[in-house]
């Protein structure tokens, strides 16, 4: 089970910020979240969304162990 954290507009869209989900990889996790909420799945796959596994940004795929924390971060803007 992975602890999933959503931030910013992703959390607003999903209606939750913290949830535990059964998944063995980031791809599995994205699929599980999209199966439960297609609009959220689309948002998570959108441009600029970053994934952090145990507080480290991950590019591409990663295997998730029990108790892993996965955060989905929306695109940032600023000046």
SVG drawing of the C-alpha trace seen along z (x, -y; Angstrom):
<svg xmlns="http://www.w3.org/2000/svg" viewBox="-14 -38 29 42">
<polyline fill="none" stroke="black" stroke-width="0.4" points="0.0,0.0 1.3,-3.4 0.3,-6.6 -0.8,-9.0 -0.7,-12.8 -2.2,-15.3 -1.4,-19.0 -2.9,-22.2 -5.5,-21.8 -5.0,-18.1 -6.3,-17.8 -9.1,-20.3 -10.2,-18.2 -10.1,-14.9 -11.8,-16.2 -9.1,-14.5 -5.5,-15.2 -4.3,-11.9 -5.3,-8.3 -3.8,-4.9 -3.8,-2.9 -2.7,0.6 -0.1,0.4 3.3,1.9 4.5,-0.8 3.8,-4.4 2.1,-3.1 -0.2,-0.8 -0.9,-3.7 -1.9,-6.0 -4.1,-3.3 -5.8,-2.7 -6.5,-6.4 -7.8,-6.8 -10.1,-3.8 -11.7,-5.5 -11.8,-8.9 -11.2,-9.4 -10.9,-13.2 -8.2,-12.8 -6.4,-10.3 -6.3,-12.7 -5.1,-15.5 -2.3,-13.4 -1.1,-12.6 -1.2,-16.2 1.9,-18.3 4.0,-19.6 2.7,-17.2 5.6,-15.9 5.8,-12.8 7.8,-12.5 8.5,-9.2 9.5,-9.4 10.1,-13.2 12.4,-12.8 11.2,-13.8 11.1,-10.8 11.2,-10.9 9.7,-7.9 8.8,-4.7 9.5,-3.5 8.7,-0.4 6.6,-1.1 7.3,0.8 4.8,1.0 4.5,-2.3 6.0,-4.3 4.8,-7.9 3.9,-9.2 3.1,-12.8 1.6,-14.3 2.6,-17.9 0.8,-20.2 2.7,-22.5 4.2,-25.5 4.1,-29.0 5.7,-32.1 7.8,-35.1"/>
</svg>
